[in-house]
Amino acid sequence: MPKSLLSLRKVRVNDAPLIAKWYKDKNNVKYMSTVVRCMKNTPLSLRKEIKESDSNYERMFMVLKKGKKQPIGQAGIDELNLYDKRGEIFFLIGDKEEQGKGYGKEILKLLLKEAFEKLKLHSLFATATVNNLPSIKTLEEILI
C-alpha cells in the first residue's frame, strides 16, 4: 500500500483565520451541517472555539499534505462519547486546488485510525448533505 500523502495534526489557535476563510466560501458552506452554517465562524469566534475545545467531546485536526506548507483541510471527531465509545466524523478539503483529488478517502482512513486505534471507539457516524455527492460516495466506498 502506498504511503499516504496526508497527515493530521491537532488544530491550533493560529489556524482560525484559514478555517474561517474556508467556512465563508459559498461552495464549501452549501455542504456543511446546519449547525456550522448558522455559526458566525469569524477568526475571533473560531479562536475561542479552539481554545475552549474539550478533548473529551471533540478532536479537531488540520489536514496536511506532504510538501505543502499550508494545511489543505480540516477534519475531526466530535459528538465524542468516551463512555459509550462513539463519535461523529467530519472532514473538509478547504483548499480549492486540492478538492476533487480523492483525498477524502485518505482523510477518512486517518480518522478511522484515530477513532478505533487511538480512542478505542466502537462506533462512528457521519452525515452529509444530500447534494454533497463526493462525500456520500467517499463514505460509501470506505465505510460500507
Short mmCIF file of the C-alpha atoms (twelve columns), coordinates in Angstrom:
data_MODEL
# 
_entry.id   MODEL 
# 
loop_
_atom_site.group_PDB 
_atom_site.id 
_atom_site.type_symbol 
_atom_site.label_atom_id 
_atom_site.label_alt_id 
_atom_site.label_comp_id 
_atom_site.label_asym_id 
_atom_site.label_seq_id 
_atom_site.Cartn_x 
_atom_site.Cartn_y 
_atom_site.Cartn_z 
_atom_site.pdbx_PDB_model_num 
ATOM 1   C CA . MET A 1   0.000   0.000  0.000  1 
ATOM 2   C CA . PRO A 2   1.458   3.406  -0.945 1 
ATOM 3   C CA . LYS A 3   2.372   5.762  1.871  1 
ATOM 4   C CA . SER A 4   -0.239  8.421  2.499  1 
ATOM 5   C CA . LEU A 5   0.427   11.927 1.241  1 
ATOM 6   C CA . LEU A 6   -1.728  13.276 4.054  1 
ATOM 7   C CA . SER A 7   -1.412  13.539 7.803  1 
ATOM 8   C CA . LEU A 8   -3.425  15.045 10.630 1 
ATOM 9   C CA . ARG A 9   -2.205  17.431 13.293 1 
ATOM 10  C CA . LYS A 10  -4.101  18.968 16.158 1 
ATOM 11  C CA . VAL A 11  -5.797  22.251 15.254 1 
ATOM 12  C CA . ARG A 12  -4.065  25.356 16.629 1 
ATOM 13  C CA . VAL A 13  -5.427  28.773 17.529 1 
ATOM 14  C CA . ASN A 14  -3.431  30.333 14.679 1 
ATOM 15  C CA . ASP A 15  -5.359  28.100 12.212 1 
ATOM 16  C CA . ALA A 16  -8.554  30.081 12.885 1 
ATOM 17  C CA . PRO A 17  -8.200  32.617 10.012 1 
ATOM 18  C CA . LEU A 18  -7.677  29.846 7.449  1 
ATOM 19  C CA . ILE A 19  -10.623 27.826 8.763  1 
ATOM 20  C CA . ALA A 20  -12.784 30.976 8.757  1 
ATOM 21  C CA . LYS A 21  -11.832 31.578 5.120  1 
ATOM 22  C CA . TRP A 22  -12.917 28.030 4.192  1 
ATOM 23  C CA . TYR A 23  -16.143 28.369 6.195  1 
ATOM 24  C CA . LYS A 24  -17.057 31.565 4.348  1 
ATOM 25  C CA . ASP A 25  -16.619 30.010 0.904  1 
ATOM 26  C CA . LYS A 26  -20.101 29.518 -0.607 1 
ATOM 27  C CA . ASN A 27  -19.070 26.295 -2.348 1 
ATOM 28  C CA . ASN A 28  -17.952 24.804 0.969  1 
ATOM 29  C CA . VAL A 29  -20.809 26.188 3.056  1 
ATOM 30  C CA . LYS A 30  -23.518 24.576 0.945  1 
ATOM 31  C CA . TYR A 31  -22.226 21.161 2.034  1 
ATOM 32  C CA . MET A 32  -21.825 21.936 5.740  1 
ATOM 33  C CA . SER A 33  -24.155 20.983 8.531  1 
ATOM 34  C CA . THR A 34  -26.800 23.480 9.575  1 
ATOM 35  C CA . VAL A 35  -25.066 23.865 12.942 1 
ATOM 36  C CA . VAL A 36  -21.837 25.027 11.296 1 
ATOM 37  C CA . ARG A 37  -23.619 27.186 8.710  1 
ATOM 38  C CA . CYS A 38  -25.549 29.037 11.429 1 
ATOM 39  C CA . MET A 39  -22.474 29.963 13.452 1 
ATOM 40  C CA . LYS A 40  -20.549 33.212 12.942 1 
ATOM 41  C CA . ASN A 41  -17.289 31.442 12.051 1 
ATOM 42  C CA . THR A 42  -15.099 34.516 12.273 1 
ATOM 43  C CA . PRO A 43  -11.397 34.177 13.076 1 
ATOM 44  C CA . LEU A 44  -12.179 35.502 16.570 1 
ATOM 45  C CA . SER A 45  -15.066 33.078 17.218 1 
ATOM 46  C CA . LEU A 46  -13.045 30.150 15.855 1 
ATOM 47  C CA . ARG A 47  -10.031 31.063 18.016 1 
ATOM 48  C CA . LYS A 48  -12.341 30.994 21.025 1 
ATOM 49  C CA . GLU A 49  -13.810 27.636 19.959 1 
ATOM 50  C CA . ILE A 50  -10.340 26.140 19.515 1 
ATOM 51  C CA . LYS A 51  -9.138  27.464 22.893 1 
ATOM 52  C CA . GLU A 52  -12.233 26.153 24.663 1 
ATOM 53  C CA . SER A 53  -12.338 22.832 22.844 1 
ATOM 54  C CA . ASP A 54  -12.876 19.911 25.204 1 
ATOM 55  C CA . SER A 55  -10.919 16.830 24.093 1 
ATOM 56  C CA . ASN A 56  -13.487 14.656 25.878 1 
ATOM 57  C CA . TYR A 57  -16.093 15.976 23.418 1 
ATOM 58  C CA . GLU A 58  -14.202 16.647 20.189 1 
ATOM 59  C CA . ARG A 59  -10.886 16.196 18.459 1 
ATOM 60  C CA . MET A 60  -10.153 18.741 15.742 1 
ATOM 61  C CA . PHE A 61  -7.352  18.361 13.212 1 
ATOM 62  C CA . MET A 62  -5.828  20.165 10.291 1 
ATOM 63  C CA . VAL A 63  -5.144  18.089 7.190  1 
ATOM 64  C CA . LEU A 64  -1.577  18.418 5.956  1 
ATOM 65  C CA . LYS A 65  -0.271  17.381 2.548  1 
ATOM 66  C CA . LYS A 66  3.313   16.276 2.159  1 
ATOM 67  C CA . GLY A 67  5.342   19.032 0.503  1 
ATOM 68  C CA . LYS A 68  2.737   21.746 1.078  1 
ATOM 69  C CA . LYS A 69  3.341   24.435 3.675  1 
ATOM 70  C CA . GLN A 70  -0.260  25.377 4.455  1 
ATOM 71  C CA . PRO A 71  -2.940  22.876 5.577  1 
ATOM 72  C CA . ILE A 72  -5.361  21.764 2.856  1 
ATOM 73  C CA . GLY A 73  -8.310  20.988 5.089  1 
ATOM 74  C CA . GLN A 74  -9.858  20.316 8.438  1 
ATOM 75  C CA . ALA A 75  -11.202 17.091 9.917  1 
ATOM 76  C CA . GLY A 76  -12.176 15.671 13.241 1 
ATOM 77  C CA . ILE A 77  -14.287 13.605 15.526 1 
ATOM 78  C CA . ASP A 78  -16.962 15.357 17.539 1 
ATOM 79  C CA . GLU A 79  -20.038 14.370 19.472 1 
ATOM 80  C CA . LEU A 80  -17.492 12.182 21.268 1 
ATOM 81  C CA . ASN A 81  -18.874 9.972  23.974 1 
ATOM 82  C CA . LEU A 82  -15.913 8.215  25.536 1 
ATOM 83  C CA . TYR A 83  -18.163 6.293  27.921 1 
ATOM 84  C CA . ASP A 84  -20.269 4.763  25.121 1 
ATOM 85  C CA . LYS A 85  -17.220 4.817  22.816 1 
ATOM 86  C CA . ARG A 86  -18.782 6.568  19.825 1 
ATOM 87  C CA . GLY A 87  -18.420 9.762  17.832 1 
ATOM 88  C CA . GLU A 88  -19.169 11.612 14.610 1 
ATOM 89  C CA . ILE A 89  -16.549 12.247 11.944 1 
ATOM 90  C CA . PHE A 90  -16.295 15.291 9.709  1 
ATOM 91  C CA . PHE A 91  -13.895 16.497 7.060  1 
ATOM 92  C CA . LEU A 92  -13.443 19.435 4.722  1 
ATOM 93  C CA . ILE A 93  -10.927 19.957 1.976  1 
ATOM 94  C CA . GLY A 94  -10.883 23.733 2.054  1 
ATOM 95  C CA . ASP A 95  -8.017  24.338 -0.365 1 
ATOM 96  C CA . LYS A 96  -9.661  24.732 -3.790 1 
ATOM 97  C CA . GLU A 97  -6.571  23.368 -5.593 1 
ATOM 98  C CA . GLU A 98  -6.815  20.138 -3.612 1 
ATOM 99  C CA . GLN A 99  -10.542 19.484 -3.965 1 
ATOM 100 C CA . GLY A 100 -11.662 16.657 -6.230 1 
ATOM 101 C CA . LYS A 101 -8.411  14.671 -5.978 1 
ATOM 102 C CA . GLY A 102 -9.724  11.817 -3.859 1 
ATOM 103 C CA . TYR A 103 -8.160  12.996 -0.608 1 
ATOM 104 C CA . GLY A 104 -11.426 12.471 1.246  1 
ATOM 105 C CA . LYS A 105 -10.701 8.723  1.278  1 
ATOM 106 C CA . GLU A 106 -7.267  9.248  2.810  1 
ATOM 107 C CA . ILE A 107 -8.667  11.651 5.397  1 
ATOM 108 C CA . LEU A 108 -11.400 9.196  6.277  1 
ATOM 109 C CA . LYS A 109 -8.858  6.390  6.759  1 
ATOM 110 C CA . LEU A 110 -6.790  8.634  9.051  1 
ATOM 111 C CA . LEU A 111 -9.911  9.473  11.074 1 
ATOM 112 C CA . LEU A 112 -10.850 5.800  11.348 1 
ATOM 113 C CA . LYS A 113 -7.370  5.010  12.652 1 
ATOM 114 C CA . GLU A 114 -7.637  7.834  15.197 1 
ATOM 115 C CA . ALA A 115 -11.112 6.711  16.285 1 
ATOM 116 C CA . PHE A 116 -10.648 2.971  16.505 1 
ATOM 117 C CA . GLU A 117 -6.948  2.562  17.310 1 
ATOM 118 C CA . LYS A 118 -6.168  5.609  19.458 1 
ATOM 119 C CA . LEU A 119 -9.514  6.470  21.048 1 
ATOM 120 C CA . LYS A 120 -10.721 2.845  21.085 1 
ATOM 121 C CA . LEU A 121 -14.194 3.848  19.904 1 
ATOM 122 C CA . HIS A 122 -16.693 1.136  18.974 1 
ATOM 123 C CA . SER A 123 -18.863 3.097  16.552 1 
ATOM 124 C CA . LEU A 124 -18.803 6.189  14.375 1 
ATOM 125 C CA . PHE A 125 -21.348 8.026  12.338 1 
ATOM 126 C CA . ALA A 126 -21.142 10.658 9.639  1 
ATOM 127 C CA . THR A 127 -23.639 12.885 7.927  1 
ATOM 128 C CA . ALA A 128 -23.546 14.506 4.519  1 
ATOM 129 C CA . THR A 129 -25.986 16.867 2.894  1 
ATOM 130 C CA . VAL A 130 -27.996 15.306 0.077  1 
ATOM 131 C CA . ASN A 131 -26.190 17.403 -2.534 1 
ATOM 132 C CA . ASN A 132 -22.706 16.517 -1.302 1 
ATOM 133 C CA . LEU A 133 -22.246 13.605 -3.698 1 
ATOM 134 C CA . PRO A 134 -18.429 13.435 -3.378 1 
ATOM 135 C CA . SER A 135 -18.667 12.974 0.412  1 
ATOM 136 C CA . ILE A 136 -21.506 10.485 0.115  1 
ATOM 137 C CA . LYS A 137 -19.507 8.455  -2.410 1 
ATOM 138 C CA . THR A 138 -16.393 8.557  -0.190 1 
ATOM 139 C CA . LEU A 139 -18.336 7.470  2.886  1 
ATOM 140 C CA . GLU A 140 -19.981 4.621  0.973  1 
ATOM 141 C CA . GLU A 141 -16.703 3.408  -0.517 1 
ATOM 142 C CA . ILE A 142 -14.796 3.403  2.766  1 
ATOM 143 C CA . LEU A 143 -17.487 2.568  5.307  1 
ATOM 144 C CA . ILE A 144 -19.848 0.205  3.534  1 
# 
